[in-house]
């Protein structure tokens, strides 16, 4: 399989409109709650709600140079962000109590966002590698933009539960199936199941991504200690 090769996708995957709007609204709610924890004002809450809800699609559209980002062409996206911001401002505690529901929805949608981003890339004849990258960015872009706006290190880059890792796994499975000539529907279903499964497993069994580990420096230190111990033993004998 050549990951630099392209493949034809006849019809780009799309969520049902009601489900897409629900997903954007849930994302906006999580962004708005993050803003209230940071002590932002109403404008800040709205901005973070909007960018969390539509950030992934915005990053995808900008990178693909596919024209005006979709959220600017549809007032419904702005409306969902306004609604999420207002709800978070007046009922933050109540919304936090619904966090498990938001988490379940988010887990189920990771793979769908991956597929949507990947197939947008394939629809303009980009390679499978580029499609996988765009799929991951579509899935994690909202949280990435949210964290950058408030000056935090993006959560997806820190050790923690598998979110970006789940998206990467889903993207890998998707392009693998497409690359070997498998069915598009099968690739879509597999990506969604893999993403949800990896994310759910990491939450259930507390799997965490590891921190960077400098193997060479550790090996050098071990060798140095070993040589020192050898010299000490020789000097005593």
C-alpha positions in Angstrom: 0.0 0.0 0.0 1.3 3.4 -0.9 0.3 6.0 1.6 1.3 8.8 -0.8 -1.2 7.5 -3.4 -4.6 9.0 -3.7 -8.0 7.3 -4.0 -11.4 8.3 -5.1 -14.1 8.9 -2.7 -17.4 9.2 -4.5 -19.4 10.9 -1.8 -17.9 12.7 1.1 -19.2 11.4 4.5 -21.5 13.8 6.3 -23.3 13.6 9.6 -27.1 14.2 9.5 -27.6 17.9 9.9 -29.4 17.6 13.3 -26.6 15.4 14.6 -23.9 17.7 13.3 -25.6 20.7 15.0 -26.0 18.7 18.2 -22.3 17.8 18.1 -21.3 21.4 17.5 -23.5 22.5 20.4 -22.0 19.9 22.8 -18.6 21.0 21.8 -19.5 24.6 22.3 -20.9 23.8 25.8 -17.6 22.2 26.8 -15.7 25.3 25.5 -18.1 27.6 27.4 -17.6 25.6 30.6 -13.8 25.8 30.2 -14.2 29.6 29.8 -16.3 29.9 33.0 -13.6 28.0 34.9 -11.0 30.5 33.5 -13.2 33.4 34.8 -13.7 34.9 31.3 -16.5 37.4 30.6 -19.5 36.9 28.3 -17.5 37.8 25.2 -14.8 35.3 26.2 -17.3 32.6 27.0 -18.9 33.1 23.6 -15.5 33.1 21.8 -14.4 29.9 23.5 -17.7 28.2 22.9 -17.6 29.0 19.2 -14.0 28.0 18.6 -14.4 24.8 20.5 -17.5 23.9 18.6 -16.3 24.7 15.1 -12.5 24.9 15.5 -11.8 21.5 14.0 -13.8 22.2 10.9 -12.3 25.7 10.6 -8.7 24.3 10.8 -9.6 21.7 8.1 -11.2 24.2 5.8 -8.3 26.7 6.1 -5.7 24.0 5.4 -7.7 22.7 2.4 -8.2 26.2 1.1 -11.8 25.2 0.5 -13.2 28.7 0.7 -15.0 30.4 3.5 -15.1 28.1 6.6 -18.5 26.5 6.8 -19.4 28.1 10.2 -19.4 31.5 8.6 -21.8 30.4 5.9 -24.4 29.1 8.3 -25.9 31.2 11.1 -26.9 28.0 12.9 -23.3 27.5 14.0 -23.2 31.0 15.6 -26.6 30.4 17.1 -25.4 27.2 18.8 -22.4 29.0 20.2 -24.5 31.8 21.6 -26.9 29.3 23.2 -24.0 27.3 24.7 -22.4 30.5 26.1 -25.7 31.7 27.7 -26.4 28.3 29.2 -22.9 28.0 30.7 -23.1 31.6 32.1 -26.4 31.0 33.9 -26.3 27.3 34.7 -22.7 26.2 34.8 -23.1 23.9 37.7 -26.1 22.1 36.1 -24.2 21.7 32.8 -21.2 20.3 34.7 -23.5 17.6 36.2 -24.2 16.6 32.6 -20.5 16.2 31.8 -20.7 12.4 31.6 -23.3 12.7 28.8 -21.1 15.2 27.0 -18.2 12.8 27.3 -20.2 9.9 25.9 -21.4 12.0 22.9 -17.8 13.2 22.3 -16.4 9.7 22.4 -18.9 8.5 19.9 -18.2 11.4 17.5 -14.4 11.2 17.4 -14.3 8.7 14.6 -17.0 10.5 12.7 -15.0 13.8 12.7 -11.9 11.8 11.6 -13.8 10.3 8.7 -15.3 13.6 7.7 -11.9 15.4 7.6 -10.2 12.5 5.8 -12.8 12.3 3.1 -12.7 16.0 2.5 -9.0 15.6 1.8 -9.5 12.7 -0.5 -12.3 14.5 -2.4 -9.7 17.0 -3.7 -7.3 14.2 -4.6 -4.9 14.5 -1.6 -2.9 11.4 -0.5 -3.9 8.9 2.1 -1.3 10.3 4.5 -2.7 13.8 4.1 -6.2 12.5 4.6 -5.2 10.8 7.9 -3.6 14.1 9.1 -6.7 16.1 8.1 -8.9 13.6 9.9 -7.0 13.9 13.1 -6.9 17.7 13.0 -10.7 17.8 12.4 -11.2 15.7 15.5 -8.9 17.5 17.8 -8.9 21.0 16.3 -11.6 22.5 18.5 -9.8 21.6 21.8 -6.5 22.8 20.2 -7.8 26.2 19.3 -9.6 26.5 22.7 -6.4 25.9 24.7 -4.3 28.2 22.5 -6.8 31.0 23.0 -6.5 30.9 26.8 -2.7 30.4 26.7 -2.7 26.8 27.8 -0.5 24.0 26.4 -3.0 22.1 24.2 -4.5 19.2 26.2 -4.0 16.9 23.2 -0.3 17.4 23.5 0.0 16.5 27.2 0.1 13.1 28.8 -3.4 12.0 29.6 -6.4 10.0 28.4 -6.5 8.8 24.8 -8.2 11.5 22.7 -5.7 12.4 20.0 -4.4 8.8 20.2 -7.9 7.5 19.5 -8.2 9.9 16.5 -4.8 8.7 15.2 -5.8 5.1 15.6 -9.1 5.7 13.7 -7.4 7.6 10.9 -4.8 4.8 10.6 -7.5 2.2 10.3 -9.5 4.2 7.8 -6.6 4.9 5.4 -5.4 1.3 5.7 -8.8 -0.1 4.7 -9.1 2.4 1.8 -5.5 1.8 0.8 -6.0 -1.9 0.3 -9.1 -1.4 -1.6 -11.7 -2.1 1.1 -15.2 -0.6 1.0 -15.7 3.0 2.0 -18.6 2.1 4.3 -16.5 -0.5 6.0 -13.6 1.9 6.5 -16.0 4.5 8.0 -17.6 2.0 10.4 -14.2 0.7 11.5 -12.8 4.2 12.1 -15.8 5.2 14.3 -15.7 1.9 16.3 -11.9 2.0 16.8 -11.9 5.7 17.9 -14.8 5.1 20.4 -13.3 1.8 21.6 -9.8 3.3 22.2 -11.2 6.4 24.0 -13.6 4.3 26.1 -10.9 1.8 27.0 -8.5 4.6 28.1 -11.2 6.0 30.4 -12.2 2.6 31.8 -8.7 1.4 32.6 -7.0 4.7 33.1 -4.6 4.4 30.2 -2.4 7.4 29.8 -0.1 8.5 27.0 3.5 8.5 28.3 5.8 11.5 28.6 8.8 11.8 26.4 11.7 9.6 27.5 15.4 10.3 26.6 16.7 6.8 26.1 20.2 7.8 25.1 20.7 10.0 28.1 19.4 7.3 30.5 21.7 4.7 28.8 24.7 7.1 29.1 24.0 7.7 32.8 23.7 4.0 33.4 27.0 3.3 31.6 28.7 6.1 33.6 27.4 4.7 36.9 28.5 1.2 35.9 32.0 2.4 35.0 32.3 4.3 38.3 31.2 1.3 40.3 33.7 -0.9 38.5 36.5 1.6 39.3 35.5 1.7 42.9 35.4 -2.1 43.1 38.9 -2.3 41.5 40.3 0.4 43.8 39.0 -1.6 46.9 40.5 -4.8 45.7 
